[in-house]
Amino acid sequence: MTTASKITLARVAMIPVYMLLMYLSGGQAGLWMWLALAVFIIASLTDYVDGYIARHYNQVSDFGKFLDPLADKLLTIAAMAVFCEWGSFPAWALMIVLTREFAVSGLRMVAGPKGKVIAAGKSGKFKTASTMIGLCVWMAFPGAALLGSIVMWMIVITTVYSGVEYFIQNWNILWD
């Protein structure tokens, strides 16, 4: 197993730690929330680090290509699910995120047997980065309802935009 893949697995392992700290915080500013935020930031940064190591040290692997985007989705959806449980993130918004993720994954599954690879596009990378940053800001100011609404709408808009872009650019895969 490559170093890059080990870092990605570490990101996945941080998710239950992050969620436990979020639950201990009860959604309130304080030590537990700050610790949860720190774990989330470290986990988010590993997304950049594992990608850099994989490319720089020629450690790109099929396992890494599979696990890296899955780890990103699990991390961000875990945060959104906690906010949803607390009533801060509407279920319809979480459903939009989940639908986009399943649809793009399905499109990639259709493309694979046809010998086509759907690489992560710029809008998908922007969606992931802006979602991670937005969730960090939200955790830093958990009681700011207006800020939470802004983050939620940013997540929804970037999610829909990147999902539509993936399908527009790869529509022909469904009909080949």
Rosetta blueprint (number, residue, H / E / L):
1 M L
2 T L
3 T H
4 A H
5 S H
6 K H
7 I H
8 T H
9 L H
10 A H
11 R H
12 V H
13 A H
14 M H
15 I H
16 P H
17 V H
18 Y H
19 M H
20 L H
21 L H
22 M H
23 Y H
24 L H
25 S H
26 G L
27 G L
28 Q L
29 A L
30 G L
31 L H
32 W H
33 M H
34 W H
35 L H
36 A H
37 L H
38 A H
39 V H
40 F H
41 I H
42 I H
43 A H
44 S H
45 L H
46 T H
47 D H
48 Y H
49 V H
50 D H
51 G H
52 Y H
53 I H
54 A H
55 R H
56 H H
57 Y L
58 N L
59 Q L
60 V L
61 S L
62 D H
63 F H
64 G H
65 K H
66 F H
67 L H
68 D H
69 P H
70 L H
71 A H
72 D H
73 K H
74 L H
75 L H
76 T H
77 I H
78 A H
79 A H
80 M H
81 A H
82 V H
83 F H
84 C H
85 E H
86 W L
87 G L
88 S L
89 F L
90 P L
91 A H
92 W H
93 A H
94 L H
95 M H
96 I H
97 V H
98 L H
99 T H
100 R H
101 E H
102 F H
103 A H
104 V H
105 S H
106 G H
107 L H
108 R H
109 M H
110 V H
111 A H
112 G H
113 P H
114 K H
115 G L
116 K L
117 V L
118 I L
119 A L
120 A L
121 G L
122 K H
123 S H
124 G H
125 K H
126 F H
127 K H
128 T H
129 A H
130 S H
131 T H
132 M H
133 I H
134 G H
135 L H
136 C H
137 V H
138 W H
139 M H
140 A H
141 F L
142 P L
143 G L
144 A L
145 A H
146 L H
147 L H
148 G H
149 S H
150 I H
151 V H
152 M H
153 W H
154 M H
155 I H
156 V H
157 I H
158 T H
159 T H
160 V H
161 Y H
162 S H
163 G H
164 V H
165 E H
166 Y H
167 F H
168 I H
169 Q H
170 N H
171 W H
172 N H
173 I H
174 L H
175 W H
176 D L
